[in-house]
């Protein structure tokens, strides 16, 4: 089970370590069966890899608004024949996209300084098909799914240091 744990997006779009979650973002499905994730301009998120008794290799591709797919695990170009993977449940989260300086670019829909705008994420477990989750603003989420958007980000409602998957 994947969760998308939100936090206040830093202006630089870069973090040194995983921040505390300020709550999980909902995933909605539109009438055509497409998955949508609402992300406000001031939000970023990390990916929680939920508890599972089954071991699986998970690859994650970032679909930028411009350019080629990126590998979220390595930070390099996406190679569909041999993507980088993480082992679930051994790994509990994906904090962000690794950078050469040891820091991480955050997952966010909004453009960041030096970063790219993420249009969608693609998840591939083992040799299965890719599951695409499109990142949209709150209004598009409501319009396309009929669901209410999440409450606005509130720094006082966080889990105070807990890393929930």
C-alpha positions in Angstrom: 0.0 0.0 0.0 1.4 3.4 -1.0 0.7 6.6 1.0 1.6 10.1 0.1 2.6 12.0 3.2 2.5 15.7 2.8 4.6 18.6 4.2 5.2 22.2 3.5 7.2 22.5 0.3 10.5 24.3 0.8 11.1 27.2 -1.7 14.3 25.5 -2.9 12.5 22.2 -3.5 15.4 20.4 -1.7 15.5 18.6 1.7 18.4 17.0 3.6 16.2 14.4 5.3 12.7 13.1 5.4 10.4 15.7 7.2 7.6 14.8 9.5 4.2 14.1 7.8 1.4 16.7 8.1 -1.1 14.1 7.0 -1.7 11.8 4.0 -3.1 13.0 0.7 -6.0 11.1 -0.7 -5.9 9.3 -4.1 -9.0 9.6 -6.2 -10.2 7.8 -9.3 -11.9 9.6 -12.1 -14.7 8.0 -14.2 -12.2 6.8 -16.8 -10.3 4.8 -14.0 -7.3 7.3 -13.9 -5.7 7.9 -10.5 -5.3 11.5 -9.3 -3.4 12.9 -6.3 -4.3 16.4 -5.2 -1.2 18.5 -4.3 -1.4 22.2 -3.5 1.3 24.6 -4.7 2.7 25.0 -1.2 2.9 21.2 -0.6 5.4 18.4 -1.2 5.2 14.8 -0.2 7.2 11.7 0.5 6.0 8.2 -0.4 5.2 5.8 2.4 5.6 2.1 1.5 3.0 0.4 3.8 3.4 -2.8 5.7 3.2 -6.0 3.6 4.0 -9.6 4.2 4.9 -10.1 0.6 8.3 -9.0 -0.6 8.3 -6.9 -3.8 10.7 -4.8 -5.9 9.2 -1.4 -6.6 10.4 1.1 -9.3 9.1 4.6 -9.5 9.3 6.9 -12.6 8.8 10.6 -12.5 6.9 12.1 -15.5 7.9 15.7 -15.7 5.8 18.3 -17.5 8.7 18.7 -19.9 11.5 16.3 -20.9 12.0 12.6 -20.4 11.1 10.3 -17.6 13.3 10.3 -14.5 14.1 7.5 -12.1 12.9 8.5 -8.6 15.1 5.9 -6.9 18.4 6.9 -8.6 17.7 10.5 -9.7 19.0 9.6 -13.2 17.2 9.0 -16.5 14.5 6.3 -16.5 15.5 3.0 -18.1 12.4 0.9 -18.5 14.5 -2.2 -19.3 16.4 -1.9 -16.0 14.9 0.6 -13.6 16.4 1.1 -10.1 14.2 -0.5 -7.4 13.6 -0.5 -3.7 12.6 -3.7 -1.8 9.3 -3.5 0.0 8.8 -4.1 3.0 12.5 -3.7 3.8 12.3 -0.1 2.8 9.5 1.9 4.5 9.5 5.1 2.4 10.9 7.1 -0.5 12.0 10.4 0.9 12.6 12.2 -2.4 14.8 12.1 -5.5 18.5 11.7 -4.8 20.9 14.5 -5.9 24.6 14.3 -6.4 25.2 16.5 -3.3 23.5 13.9 -1.0 20.3 16.0 -0.6 16.9 15.2 -2.1 14.6 16.9 -4.5 11.1 16.8 -3.1 8.1 15.3 -4.8 5.8 18.2 -5.7 3.5 19.4 -8.4 4.6 23.0 -8.3 7.9 24.0 -10.0 10.8 24.6 -7.7 14.0 26.6 -8.2 16.3 24.3 -10.3 13.6 21.6 -10.3 11.1 20.4 -12.7 7.4 20.2 -12.5 6.1 16.7 -11.9 3.0 15.8 -13.9 2.7 12.2 -12.7 4.4 9.3 -11.0 4.5 5.8 -12.4 4.9 2.8 -10.1 6.0 -0.6 -11.3 6.0 -3.6 -8.9 8.1 -6.5 -10.1 7.3 -7.3 -13.7 3.7 -6.0 -13.5 2.2 -3.1 -15.4 2.9 0.5 -14.5 0.3 2.3 -12.4 0.2 6.0 -13.2 -0.9 8.6 -10.6 -1.4 12.1 -12.0 -0.6 15.1 -9.7 -3.3 17.8 -9.9 -4.4 20.9 -8.0 -7.3 20.7 -5.5 -9.8 22.2 -8.0 -9.0 19.7 -10.7 -9.1 16.8 -8.2 -12.7 17.8 -7.2 -13.8 18.4 -10.8 -12.4 15.2 -12.2 -13.2 12.8 -9.3 -16.3 14.4 -7.6 -14.5 14.1 -4.3 -13.7 16.8 -1.8 -10.1 18.0 -1.7 -8.1 17.6 1.5 -8.1 20.3 4.1 -5.5 23.0 3.5 -2.1 22.2 4.9 -1.9 22.9 8.6 1.6 22.7 10.2 0.0 22.2 13.7 -1.7 18.9 12.7 1.5 17.0 12.0 2.5 13.7 13.5 5.2 15.4 15.6 8.1 13.4 14.3 6.4 10.1 13.6 7.1 8.6 10.2 3.8 7.0 9.2 3.7 4.9 6.0 
